[in-house]
Amino acid sequence: MTTLISFLVVLGILVFIHELGHFIIAKLSGVGVLKFSLGFGPKLIGIKRGETEYLISALPLGGYVKMVGESPGEEISPEDKEKSFTNKPVSKRAAIVVAGSIMNLVLAFVLLPFIYLIGIQVPTYLEKEAIVGYVVKDEAADKAGLENGDIIISIDDNQIKNWEELSNVIISNPNKSMNLKIKRDGEIMEIKFATEASLQTGGGVAGFLPPMSPIVGGLNKGFPADVAGLQIGDTIISVAGIKINHWIELQQAIQGSKGEGQQIFIKRGSETFDVNMKPQWSDDIKAYVIGISPIQETITRRYGPIGALIEGTKKMGELTIMTFVVIKKLFFGEISIKTLGGPLMIAQVAGQAAETGLTAFLSLMAFLSLQLGILNLLPIPVLDGGYLVFFGIEAMRGKPLSEKVIMVAQQIGIALLVLLMVFVTYNDILRLDIIGFVRGLVE
């Protein structure tokens, strides 16, 4: 039940804010608004104030504002002609259309600083000394000669106090050669190092990770580790004779099993014992797993009003850039469309965020609001961006496109969006445990 309620709350707020933008600017522009509905389809409840009927409709996946003279070819009475949408100047119509997306962007801009004000959870390691916990074979750090246990003191003579400073320098400097000063076994050394660029984000990557102990932080019920009797807090010492010091080494050892049974040594308190475990294949991540997750050590950071505003603004900029990078990579086929999620995935994530806490829930809402604001401005017919294209063409031509051209374009746009919705929902079905998901909706 938490999942369903969380999904409806998130969707309801995002749609309400979006449609409120259209509504407010329409009213300010002198356009008559006949209906303001949350949801589509049959009316559940409604109340009329002046010329506007405010509705909650049966299908909660969206909403709409119905304006006088909005539809092409719509008959308008002489007394309504002055407040008809189609009779307003292009600039006012464009402002009405873009207002929905702007309101979603404003919501994200308001929520993000507020999140930093009330406090965010960050990994504990970010505030710890920049110790190299694991070096990925054949990647940048390995080629430069870095080793597990090295302490990074400075980069290009700029002091590195902790992992957060180190991560920021690496991410902001893709494909760049650097001079690293490190401490190894008590001795200070200098080495040359060149970052690489991430294929997913374009940011710099180094090929090394912070320390991450192979301690069981979570268990998936019914998976091999759970069946074998592992408990949260257990430390994995070795797998098939391979000593394990880092969580990545544990993952690699499990993958190396190819599904064959493995002898795994476990430390629990002062006791050490072994179990035989056969990893199972996961279609979700296309890998062998035993059903455990690492322990997540976090701390809460709170900022003052100015600091929260600065951090929230920076985060909005980062998320905006990331969104456009992902859109570009999807367009050019660099990221598979199979990675996209639909309503079921959003519902699941909303439920998980609600159970995690207020910060996680508001973070999800801010992220989705930002996405909705940006994606609605894409130049696809039936989206706000499609209407802006029509208005731009009208402004250049001095007259609007024909009703037939607009209707054909919108039909194509609707068909594309329906196909996309079917596809992402199919992705969700393949990705999710549907029986468990439906159970989560009602429990």
C-alpha positions in Angstrom: 0.0 0.0 0.0 3.0 2.3 0.7 4.1 1.9 -2.9 0.7 2.8 -4.3 0.1 5.8 -2.1 3.7 7.1 -2.6 3.3 6.8 -6.4 0.0 8.6 -6.4 1.3 11.4 -4.1 4.4 11.9 -6.3 2.5 11.8 -9.6 -0.4 14.0 -8.2 2.0 16.7 -7.0 4.1 16.7 -10.2 1.0 16.8 -12.5 -0.7 19.4 -10.3 2.3 21.7 -10.4 2.6 21.3 -14.2 -1.0 22.0 -14.9 -1.1 24.8 -12.4 1.6 26.6 -14.5 -0.6 26.3 -17.6 -3.7 27.4 -15.6 -2.1 30.5 -14.0 -0.5 31.9 -17.2 -3.7 31.2 -19.1 -5.8 33.2 -16.6 -3.2 36.0 -16.6 -3.3 36.1 -20.4 -7.1 36.4 -20.5 -7.7 32.9 -21.8 -10.9 31.2 -20.5 -10.2 27.9 -18.7 -13.1 25.4 -18.8 -11.6 22.4 -16.9 -8.6 21.8 -14.6 -8.3 18.0 -14.1 -6.0 15.7 -12.2 -6.2 12.5 -14.2 -7.9 11.6 -17.4 -11.2 9.8 -18.2 -14.5 9.8 -16.3 -15.0 12.4 -13.6 -14.8 11.1 -10.0 -15.5 14.4 -8.2 -15.6 18.0 -9.3 -16.6 21.5 -8.3 -17.2 24.5 -10.5 -16.0 28.0 -9.6 -16.8 30.6 -12.2 -16.3 29.3 -15.7 -13.8 26.6 -14.5 -14.6 23.1 -13.3 -12.0 21.6 -11.1 -11.9 17.8 -11.4 -10.3 14.6 -10.1 -10.7 12.0 -12.9 -10.5 8.2 -12.9 -7.1 7.6 -14.5 -4.4 9.1 -12.3 -1.6 8.9 -14.9 -1.6 12.6 -15.9 -3.9 15.6 -16.0 -5.0 18.5 -18.2 -6.2 22.0 -18.5 -9.0 22.6 -21.0 -9.0 26.1 -22.4 -11.5 27.9 -24.6 -10.6 27.6 -28.3 -7.7 25.3 -27.5 -8.5 22.6 -30.1 -8.0 23.2 -33.9 -11.3 23.8 -35.6 -13.2 24.2 -32.3 -16.3 26.3 -32.7 -16.2 29.4 -30.5 -19.2 31.6 -29.7 -18.9 35.3 -30.4 -18.9 36.2 -26.7 -16.0 33.7 -26.1 -13.8 34.8 -29.0 -11.9 37.4 -27.0 -10.8 34.8 -24.4 -10.1 32.0 -26.9 -6.6 30.5 -26.8 -6.2 30.4 -30.6 -7.0 34.1 -30.9 -4.2 35.2 -28.5 -0.8 36.3 -29.9 1.8 33.7 -30.4 3.9 35.0 -27.5 1.0 34.5 -25.0 0.2 31.0 -26.4 3.9 30.1 -26.1 4.0 31.4 -22.5 1.0 29.4 -21.5 2.5 26.2 -23.0 6.0 26.6 -21.5 4.6 27.5 -18.1 3.9 23.9 -17.1 7.5 22.8 -17.6 8.8 26.0 -16.0 6.7 25.2 -12.9 8.3 21.7 -12.7 11.7 23.2 -12.9 10.8 25.7 -10.2 9.6 22.9 -8.0 12.9 21.0 -8.4 14.8 24.3 -7.7 12.8 24.8 -4.5 13.0 21.2 -3.3 16.7 20.6 -3.8 17.9 23.4 -1.4 15.3 22.3 1.1 16.7 18.8 1.0 20.1 20.1 1.9 18.6 22.2 4.6 16.9 19.3 6.4 19.9 17.0 5.8 21.1 14.5 3.3 22.6 11.1 3.8 26.1 10.7 2.3 28.6 7.8 2.4 30.8 7.9 5.4 33.9 7.2 3.3 33.7 10.6 1.6 35.0 12.3 4.8 37.8 9.7 5.3 41.4 9.8 4.2 41.8 9.2 0.4 43.0 5.6 0.7 42.9 3.5 -2.5 40.8 0.4 -1.6 40.8 -1.3 -4.9 42.6 -0.8 -8.2 40.7 -2.0 -11.3 43.0 -4.1 -13.6 44.1 -2.5 -16.9 42.3 0.8 -16.1 43.9 4.2 -15.5 45.1 3.7 -12.0 46.6 0.3 -12.7 48.4 1.6 -15.7 49.9 4.4 -13.6 51.1 1.9 -11.0 48.7 2.7 -8.1 48.3 -0.1 -5.5 45.7 -1.0 -2.9 46.5 0.9 0.3 48.1 3.9 -1.3 47.1 7.2 0.3 46.6 10.1 -2.2 48.1 13.2 -0.6 47.9 15.7 -3.5 47.0 16.1 -7.2 49.0 18.7 -9.1 50.3 20.1 -5.8 46.7 20.7 -4.6 46.2 19.0 -1.2 43.6 16.1 -1.0 42.1 15.9 2.4 39.5 13.2 1.9 37.7 11.0 -0.7 35.1 13.7 -1.5 37.8 16.1 -2.6 39.5 13.3 -4.6 36.3 12.3 -6.3 35.5 15.9 -7.3 38.9 16.4 -8.9 38.7 13.1 -10.8 35.1 13.6 -12.1 35.7 17.2 -13.2 38.9 16.3 -15.2 38.2 13.7 -17.8 41.1 12.6 -20.1 43.6 14.7 -18.2 47.2 13.9 -17.2 47.9 14.6 -13.5 50.8 14.5 -11.0 49.9 12.5 -7.9 51.7 12.5 -4.6 51.1 9.4 -2.7 52.1 7.7 0.5 53.0 4.0 0.3 54.3 2.0 3.3 55.3 5.3 5.0 57.2 6.6 2.0 56.2 9.6 -0.2 56.2 9.0 -3.9 55.1 10.9 -7.1 53.6 9.2 -10.1 52.1 10.4 -13.4 48.4 9.6 -13.8 45.9 10.1 -16.6 42.1 10.0 -16.1 39.7 8.6 -18.6 36.2 9.7 -19.6 33.1 7.7 -18.5 31.0 6.5 -21.4 27.8 7.1 -19.3 28.4 10.6 -17.9 31.4 12.0 -19.7 33.0 12.7 -16.3 36.5 11.6 -15.3 37.1 8.1 -14.1 40.2 6.8 -12.4 39.9 3.0 -12.1 40.3 2.9 -8.3 37.7 2.7 -5.5 37.5 3.5 -1.8 37.9 0.8 0.8 34.7 -1.3 1.0 34.8 -4.2 3.4 33.2 -7.5 2.3 30.6 -7.3 5.1 27.0 -8.4 4.4 24.7 -5.4 4.7 21.6 -7.0 3.2 20.2 -10.4 2.3 17.7 -11.3 -0.5 15.2 -13.8 0.8 15.4 -17.2 -0.9 18.7 -16.6 -2.6 21.8 -18.9 -1.9 23.3 -16.7 0.9 20.0 -16.7 2.7 19.4 -20.4 2.3 23.0 -21.1 3.5 22.3 -19.2 6.7 24.4 -16.1 6.2 23.5 -13.1 8.5 23.8 -9.4 8.2 27.2 -8.4 9.7 29.0 -11.5 8.5 32.4 -10.8 6.8 33.4 -12.9 3.8 37.0 -14.0 4.2 37.5 -16.1 1.1 35.7 -17.6 -1.8 37.1 -20.9 -3.4 40.5 -20.2 -1.8 40.7 -16.6 -3.0 41.3 -14.2 -0.1 38.7 -11.3 -0.1 39.6 -7.8 1.1 37.2 -5.7 -0.9 33.6 -6.0 -2.0 34.6 -5.9 -5.7 36.9 -8.9 -5.1 33.9 -10.7 -3.7 31.8 -9.9 -6.8 34.6 -11.1 -9.1 35.0 -14.3 -7.2 31.2 -15.0 -7.5 31.3 -14.2 -11.2 34.3 -16.5 -11.6 32.3 -19.4 -10.3 30.2 -19.6 -13.5 27.4 -21.0 -11.3 29.5 -23.8 -9.8 29.4 -24.5 -6.1 32.0 -22.6 -4.0 33.5 -23.0 -0.5 33.1 -19.7 1.2 34.7 -18.9 4.6 32.7 -16.5 6.9 33.7 -14.6 10.0 30.9 -14.0 12.5 32.1 -12.3 15.7 35.0 -14.4 16.9 33.8 -17.5 15.0 35.1 -18.6 11.6 33.3 -21.2 9.5 32.7 -22.2 5.9 29.6 -22.9 3.8 29.2 -24.4 0.3 27.2 -22.2 -1.9 26.1 -22.3 -5.6 25.5 -18.9 -7.1 22.4 -18.5 -9.2 21.9 -16.5 -12.4 20.1 -13.2 -12.2 18.3 -12.0 -15.4 18.1 -8.5 -13.9 21.8 -7.8 -13.9 22.9 -10.6 -16.2 25.3 -12.1 -13.7 25.7 -14.8 -11.1 24.7 -13.7 -7.6 24.3 -15.2 -4.1 21.8 -12.5 -2.9 23.8 -10.2 -0.7 24.5 -6.4 -0.7 27.2 -4.4 1.0 26.8 -2.5 4.2 25.9 1.2 3.6 27.6 3.4 6.2 26.2 7.0 5.9 26.3 10.2 7.8 23.8 13.1 7.8 25.0 16.5 6.4 23.0 19.6 7.1 23.6 23.0 5.6 22.6 26.5 6.6 20.2 28.5 4.3 23.0 29.9 2.1 24.9 26.7 1.9 21.7 24.7 1.1 20.9 27.2 -1.7 24.4 26.9 -3.1 24.4 23.0 -2.9 20.9 22.7 -4.2 21.7 24.9 -7.2 24.8 23.0 -8.0 22.9 19.7 -7.8 20.2 21.0 -10.1 22.9 22.0 -12.6 24.5 18.5 -12.4 21.2 16.7 -12.8 20.3 19.0 -15.8 23.6 18.3 -17.6 23.2 14.6 -16.8 19.7 14.5 -18.3 20.8 16.1 -21.6 23.9 13.7 -21.7 21.6 10.7 -21.3 19.1 12.0 -24.0 22.0 12.5 -26.4 23.4 9.1 -25.7 20.0 7.5 -26.2 19.5 9.4 -29.4 22.9 8.2 -30.8 22.4 4.6 -29.5 25.2 4.9 -27.0 22.8 3.8 -24.2 20.2 1.1 -24.7 16.6 2.1 -24.6 16.1 -1.0 -22.5 17.5 1.0 -19.5 14.4 3.2 -19.5 11.8 2.7 -16.8 8.1 3.3 -16.9 5.2 3.8 -14.4 5.8 0.5 -12.6 9.4 1.3 -12.0 8.6 4.8 -10.8 6.0 3.4 -8.4 8.5 0.9 -7.0 11.2 3.5 -6.5 8.6 5.9 -5.0 7.6 3.2 -2.5 11.2 2.5 -1.6 12.0 6.2 -1.2 9.0 6.7 1.1 10.1 3.8 3.3 13.7 5.2 3.4 12.7 8.6 4.7 11.6 12.2 3.8 14.9 13.2 2.3 14.9 10.3 -0.2 11.2 10.9 -1.0 11.8 14.6 -1.7 14.9 13.8 -3.7 13.0 11.5 -5.9 10.2 14.1 -6.4 12.8 16.8 -7.3 14.5 14.5 -9.7 11.3 13.5 -11.5 10.0 17.1 -11.5 13.3 18.1 -13.3 12.9 15.3 -15.7 9.3 16.1 -16.4 10.1 19.8 -17.0 13.0 19.0 -19.4 11.4 16.1 -21.3 8.1 18.0 -21.9 10.1 20.6 -23.8 11.4 18.1 -26.3 10.1 19.0 -29.8 7.7 16.1 -30.1 4.1 16.8 -31.2 1.6 16.6 -28.3 4.3 17.5 -25.8 4.7 21.2 -24.8 7.9 21.4 -26.9 5.9 20.3 -30.0 3.5 23.2 -29.5 6.4 25.6 -29.2 7.7 24.3 -32.5 4.3 25.0 -34.1 4.3 28.5 -32.6 7.8 29.2 -33.8 6.9 28.2 -37.4 3.8 30.3 -37.1 5.8 33.3 -36.0 8.2 32.9 -38.9 5.5 32.3 -41.5 3.1 35.0 -40.2 0.3 32.5 -40.1 -0.4 29.2 -38.4 0.1 25.7 -39.9 -3.0 24.1 -41.4 -5.2 22.1 -39.0 -4.5 19.0 -41.1 -0.7 19.3 -40.7 -1.0 19.8 -37.0 -3.5 16.9 -36.5 -1.2 14.5 -38.5 1.8 15.6 -36.5 0.0 15.1 -33.2 -1.3 11.7 -34.3 2.3 10.7 -35.0 3.4 12.1 -31.7 0.7 10.2 -29.8 1.6 7.0 -31.6 5.3 7.4 -30.6 4.5 8.2 -27.0 2.1 5.2 -26.8 4.8 2.9 -28.3 7.3 4.3 -25.8 4.9 3.8 -22.9 4.2 0.2 -24.0 8.0 -0.5 -24.4 9.0 1.0 -21.0 6.1 -0.9 -19.3 7.3 -4.1 -20.9 10.8 -3.3 -19.6 9.4 -2.9 -16.1 7.6 -6.2 -16.3 10.8 -8.0 -17.4 12.8 -6.1 -14.7 10.4 -6.4 -11.7 9.1 -9.3 -9.7 5.5 -8.5 -10.7 3.9 -10.8 -8.0 6.0 -9.2 -5.3 5.4 -5.7 -6.8 1.6 -6.2 -6.8 1.8 -7.5 -3.2 3.7 -4.4 -2.3 0.9 -2.2 -3.7 -1.7 -3.6 -1.3 0.3 -4.4 1.8 
